[in-house]
Every structure is written in structure tokens, then in C-alpha cells.
Amino acid sequence: MNEVNARARQTPIGWVGELRKVHRADYELVAENGIPITFATEHEAEIAAWRALRSHLQGQIVGSGDKAAAGLTEAEAKFGKLLRGGGKTVAVERR
């Protein structure tokens, strides 16, 4: 559980890469536009699977769909334009 892995699996027409994401129990095929990619060698398939997994893990983080701008607008309405580089300056006194 909560493992990531990548592997190559042989099929009748060549090798396919498979990757396992943290939140999934089953392996997924390396695909482009939903079509599985077939490789000539086991090495190519496994490398493609590891690269797809790395791309997934280091890609854009998808949130719940909430927009940060709505919260920012609400905060700016209450406290003034403190953010986005054009706000009030605050003097800091060091002791």
C-alpha cells in the first residue's frame, strides 16, 4: 500500500511500460492520448514507465478545485491590498 513502482511487461506485440501510482492499487499502462505505447525492448519500456511516474509525481498539484483568487479577494477586502506587491509597507524595528 502507498507504493510507487514501474515495470516492463511483455505482450505478444512487444513490451509495454506500467506504473503504479501511490493512490492506485493497479498498474497503469504508459499511454499517449489513451493508446498504450509498445516498445521494442524491455529496457525502453521500463525507462518510459519510470519517466511517466516521475512526471506524474513532479507534475502540477491538483487541488480540490477551489480558487485561491476568491480567498485573496476576500482578504484584500478586509485588510486592504497587502499582497501582490502593491500593498502597505510595514516598518520593522530591530532591537
Rosetta blueprint (number, residue, H / E / L):
1 M L
2 N L
3 E L
4 V L
5 N E
6 A E
7 R E
8 A E
9 R E
10 Q E
11 T E
12 P L
13 I L
14 G E
15 W E
16 V E
17 G E
18 E E
19 L E
20 R E
21 K L
22 V L
23 H L
24 R L
25 A L
26 D L
27 Y L
28 E E
29 L E
30 V L
31 A E
32 E E
33 N L
34 G L
35 I E
36 P E
37 I L
38 T E
39 F E
40 A L
41 T L
42 E H
43 H H
44 E H
45 A H
46 E H
47 I H
48 A H
49 A H
50 W H
51 R H
52 A H
53 L H
54 R H
55 S H
56 H H
57 L H
58 Q L
59 G L
60 Q L
61 I L
62 V L
63 G L
64 S L
65 G L
66 D L
67 K L
68 A H
69 A H
70 A H
71 G H
72 L H
73 T H
74 E H
75 A H
76 E H
77 A H
78 K H
79 F H
80 G L
81 K L
82 L L
83 L L
84 R L
85 G L
86 G L
87 G L
88 K L
89 T L
90 V L
91 A L
92 V L
93 E L
94 R L
95 R L
